[in-house]
Amino acid sequence: MALLKFALLGAVLLISGTQARLPVSLQEKWGFLERLDDSARVVGGENAAIGEAPYQISLIRDYVIIKQHMCGGSLYNPRTVITAAHCTEGQKPGSLIVRMGTNKANTPGAGAPDVKVTEIRQHADYNPNTIENDISLLILANPVSPSSNVDFIPLETEDLADGDPVKVFGWGLTDGNAQSTPNDLQKGQLKVVSREKCQAKWGDVNAIAPGMICAIAESTQACNGDSGGPLVSASGKLTGVVSWGPSKCPPGEYMAVFTLPKYYKDWIAEKAAKV
């Protein structure tokens, strides 16, 4: 099974047609699954309502001539965004911008101007081969003020059980084989899968580490460009950070795998900007 990290490279958002979602060390063995063909964005998703995910940000790569969405993320406090380490790996803070307060990927939020990133605090033990410790914090140049469309999201502190409902948000491809992405923020309904079930499914491909949580739905899947974005519990708390899953993002069989913020709560508390 080919894994694909849900990052955006080049002109691709939620699914990257050029980047495998499998851990690097497994791409050769499981690359045949790159041929899986299915539709994808937040696959099977629908437009999110205005203000439904006020913590959602778009991480934008500033190419000077153009600015392009590359990953998602979640506002954690006035100067800190939680995202995925595979989104920040190799990036320089001076080339990154955070957009918030909008459901439109190409439009800054009203009263919520884009903010530059001054520092990347990536987990020191991030492993691109196994995608363990796939978490990173972005420190913003200016503090963000809450509004009707901008707010912070707390970490989920409870252990979610198999079958618990969750939502994933993000901007991504409307088709797993396409290169275009929706301008409107998408949402999808998933259900948590127990670590045991997830490991049984993914075991021959990649280990499900303690800092990961899995979710699935028959018609919905996370995908590239969703990377770093939020998986949200029924109580409205940050349950996961979009990390990796099956190539081409086919829903219904292989679970999407998310970084588990609860597992990293002490690291987040230590590394987040103080307010």
VMD Tcl script that draws the C-alpha trace (Angstrom):
set ca {
  {0.00 0.00 0.00}
  {1.47 3.32 -0.99}
  {1.31 5.91 1.72}
  {1.08 9.54 0.86}
  {1.90 12.39 3.15}
  {-0.96 14.83 2.77}
  {1.22 17.81 1.80}
  {0.97 20.08 -1.18}
  {3.85 20.27 -3.62}
  {3.98 22.42 -6.72}
  {0.48 23.04 -8.04}
  {-1.19 20.37 -5.94}
  {-3.17 20.87 -2.76}
  {-5.00 18.18 -0.87}
  {-3.55 15.41 -2.98}
  {-0.09 15.83 -4.35}
  {0.25 14.06 -7.63}
  {4.02 14.23 -7.29}
  {4.55 13.16 -3.70}
  {3.91 9.66 -2.37}
  {1.90 9.35 0.78}
  {3.88 6.33 1.92}
  {6.84 6.61 4.27}
  {9.94 7.03 2.10}
  {11.42 3.67 3.00}
  {8.29 1.82 1.86}
  {7.51 3.55 -1.43}
  {9.37 1.05 -3.60}
  {7.77 -1.99 -1.97}
  {4.23 -0.62 -1.95}
  {4.37 1.76 -4.91}
  {1.91 -0.35 -6.91}
  {-0.81 1.21 -4.84}
  {-0.03 4.55 -6.46}
  {-2.24 3.18 -9.22}
  {-5.34 3.18 -7.04}
  {-7.89 5.43 -8.68}
  {-10.62 7.25 -6.78}
  {-11.97 10.74 -6.26}
  {-10.46 12.92 -3.59}
  {-10.38 16.34 -1.86}
  {-11.44 16.02 1.67}
  {-12.67 13.09 -0.43}
  {-16.44 12.97 -0.47}
  {-16.50 16.24 1.44}
  {-18.80 19.23 1.24}
  {-18.38 22.95 1.66}
  {-17.87 23.98 5.28}
  {-20.14 26.70 6.60}
  {-18.70 30.16 7.14}
  {-17.20 30.25 10.63}
  {-17.62 26.50 11.15}
  {-13.86 26.02 11.54}
  {-12.56 29.42 12.73}
  {-9.28 27.80 13.79}
  {-8.51 26.54 10.26}
  {-5.59 28.22 8.53}
  {-4.02 27.94 5.12}
  {-0.24 27.68 5.16}
  {0.92 29.55 2.08}
  {4.28 29.35 0.34}
  {5.31 32.79 -0.83}
  {7.03 32.48 -4.20}
  {7.19 36.30 -4.51}
  {5.41 36.28 -7.86}
  {2.66 33.96 -6.65}
  {1.44 32.75 -3.30}
  {0.20 29.18 -3.06}
  {-1.56 27.07 -0.44}
  {0.59 24.12 0.62}
  {-0.87 22.78 3.88}
  {-3.47 23.34 6.54}
  {-3.08 24.02 10.23}
  {-4.93 25.01 13.38}
  {-4.73 28.20 15.43}
  {-3.76 27.13 18.93}
  {-3.11 30.49 20.58}
  {-2.64 34.09 19.37}
  {0.86 33.41 18.03}
  {0.95 29.63 17.47}
  {-0.32 27.35 14.70}
  {-0.20 23.56 14.97}
  {0.61 21.80 11.69}
  {2.47 18.72 10.40}
  {6.25 18.39 10.38}
  {6.18 17.10 6.81}
  {4.71 20.49 5.89}
  {7.60 22.41 7.44}
  {10.46 20.03 6.63}
  {13.02 21.97 4.60}
  {11.01 25.20 4.70}
  {12.26 28.60 5.82}
  {9.94 30.70 7.98}
  {10.52 33.78 5.86}
  {8.83 32.09 2.89}
  {5.68 31.08 4.78}
  {2.44 33.00 5.34}
  {-0.61 32.03 7.41}
  {-4.08 32.89 6.09}
  {-7.07 32.73 8.43}
  {-10.66 33.86 8.86}
  {-11.76 32.72 5.41}
  {-13.25 29.69 3.70}
  {-11.72 30.79 0.39}
  {-8.20 29.56 -0.23}
  {-7.41 32.46 -2.53}
  {-8.93 35.26 -0.46}
  {-7.61 36.74 2.81}
  {-10.12 36.86 5.65}
  {-12.12 40.05 6.15}
  {-10.48 41.89 9.04}
  {-7.95 39.06 9.34}
  {-4.92 39.90 7.20}
  {-2.35 37.26 6.31}
  {0.40 36.90 8.94}
  {4.03 36.03 8.33}
  {5.76 33.14 10.08}
  {8.81 34.12 12.10}
  {9.83 30.72 13.44}
  {9.27 27.03 12.76}
  {9.43 24.77 15.82}
  {9.44 21.31 14.26}
  {9.57 18.19 16.39}
  {13.23 17.21 16.65}
  {12.41 13.51 16.26}
  {10.28 13.77 13.14}
  {11.03 10.74 10.97}
  {10.13 11.09 7.26}
  {10.58 7.36 6.75}
  {7.94 6.28 9.26}
  {6.18 9.68 9.57}
  {6.46 9.48 13.35}
  {6.38 12.71 15.37}
  {4.77 14.48 12.42}
  {4.05 17.71 14.24}
  {5.35 21.24 14.00}
  {4.48 24.66 15.42}
  {4.50 27.91 13.48}
  {5.22 31.06 15.47}
  {3.46 34.09 14.00}
  {4.98 37.54 13.58}
  {1.92 39.24 15.07}
  {-0.66 38.01 17.60}
  {-4.06 37.05 16.23}
  {-7.25 38.47 17.74}
  {-10.36 36.26 17.88}
  {-13.40 37.29 15.84}
  {-16.53 35.69 14.42}
  {-14.41 33.81 11.86}
  {-11.12 33.49 13.76}
  {-10.65 31.53 16.97}
  {-8.32 29.12 18.73}
  {-8.89 25.40 19.22}
  {-8.01 23.54 22.42}
  {-6.47 20.09 22.43}
  {-8.74 17.12 22.97}
  {-7.76 15.64 26.35}
  {-10.05 12.59 26.30}
  {-9.26 9.27 24.64}
  {-11.66 8.81 21.74}
  {-13.10 5.34 21.24}
  {-13.55 3.22 18.14}
  {-16.51 4.61 16.20}
  {-16.51 8.09 17.73}
  {-17.45 10.76 15.16}
  {-14.85 13.31 14.04}
  {-14.62 15.94 11.29}
  {-11.72 16.75 9.02}
  {-11.32 20.12 7.28}
  {-9.14 21.27 4.42}
  {-8.63 22.54 0.89}
  {-7.72 19.87 -1.62}
  {-8.16 18.15 -4.93}
  {-11.66 17.25 -6.04}
  {-10.22 14.20 -7.78}
  {-7.33 12.03 -6.71}
  {-5.81 12.11 -10.17}
  {-6.35 15.81 -10.83}
  {-4.15 18.85 -10.34}
  {-6.83 21.42 -9.48}
  {-8.27 22.12 -6.05}
  {-11.44 23.70 -4.69}
  {-11.36 27.28 -3.52}
  {-13.94 26.52 -0.83}
  {-12.96 24.94 2.49}
  {-14.15 21.33 2.59}
  {-15.28 19.21 5.54}
  {-15.76 15.49 5.87}
  {-17.32 13.20 8.46}
  {-15.17 10.30 9.69}
  {-15.17 7.83 12.55}
  {-12.26 6.97 14.81}
  {-10.72 3.53 14.29}
  {-9.10 1.76 17.23}
  {-5.32 1.48 17.24}
  {-5.65 -2.32 17.07}
  {-7.84 -2.26 13.95}
  {-5.68 0.39 12.31}
  {-2.48 -1.53 13.03}
  {-4.05 -4.73 11.68}
  {-4.83 -2.95 8.40}
  {-1.60 -0.97 8.06}
  {0.75 -3.38 9.83}
  {2.53 -4.67 6.72}
  {3.05 -1.12 5.51}
  {3.83 1.10 8.47}
  {3.53 0.88 12.24}
  {0.83 2.90 13.97}
  {2.85 4.68 16.65}
  {1.41 5.85 19.99}
  {1.41 9.42 18.68}
  {-0.99 8.57 15.85}
  {-4.78 8.23 15.60}
  {-6.76 6.73 12.71}
  {-10.14 7.54 11.17}
  {-12.18 6.29 8.22}
  {-15.49 6.63 6.38}
  {-17.07 4.80 3.48}
  {-17.19 7.88 1.26}
  {-14.80 10.39 2.86}
  {-11.02 10.59 3.09}
  {-8.38 13.17 3.96}
  {-5.77 13.90 1.33}
  {-2.82 16.09 0.29}
  {-3.11 19.77 0.99}
  {-5.17 18.75 4.02}
  {-1.79 18.03 5.56}
  {-1.35 19.68 8.92}
  {-5.04 20.52 9.14}
  {-7.45 19.65 11.93}
  {-9.31 16.49 12.82}
  {-11.94 17.70 15.26}
  {-13.87 15.79 17.92}
  {-17.60 16.10 18.60}
  {-16.71 18.43 21.47}
  {-14.95 20.78 19.05}
  {-11.40 20.02 20.17}
  {-8.27 19.21 18.17}
  {-8.09 15.43 17.98}
  {-5.70 14.96 15.08}
  {-3.35 16.63 12.62}
  {-3.64 15.32 9.05}
  {-0.54 13.23 8.42}
  {-0.61 10.24 6.03}
  {-2.79 7.64 4.36}
  {-3.41 5.60 1.19}
  {-2.14 6.89 -2.13}
  {-4.79 8.58 -4.28}
  {-6.87 8.87 -1.08}
  {-9.50 6.20 -1.79}
  {-12.10 6.18 0.98}
  {-13.58 3.20 2.71}
  {-10.75 0.67 3.02}
  {-7.53 2.13 4.39}
  {-7.71 4.55 7.29}
  {-6.28 8.03 7.18}
  {-3.67 8.47 9.88}
  {-3.35 11.63 11.95}
  {-0.83 12.88 14.47}
  {-2.40 12.74 17.96}
  {-1.96 16.15 19.65}
  {-2.95 14.74 23.04}
  {0.19 12.57 22.95}
  {2.30 15.70 22.38}
  {0.54 18.01 24.84}
  {3.63 18.56 26.99}
  {5.79 19.24 23.93}
  {3.18 21.67 22.60}
  {2.92 23.45 25.94}
  {6.70 23.84 26.04}
  {7.22 24.93 22.43}
  {4.14 27.11 21.81}
  {4.57 30.87 21.87}
  {3.88 32.29 25.32}
  {0.95 34.68 25.53}
}
mol new
graphics top color blue
foreach p $ca { graphics top sphere $p radius 0.5 }
foreach p [lrange $ca 0 end-1] q [lrange $ca 1 end] { graphics top cylinder $p $q radius 0.2 }
display resetview
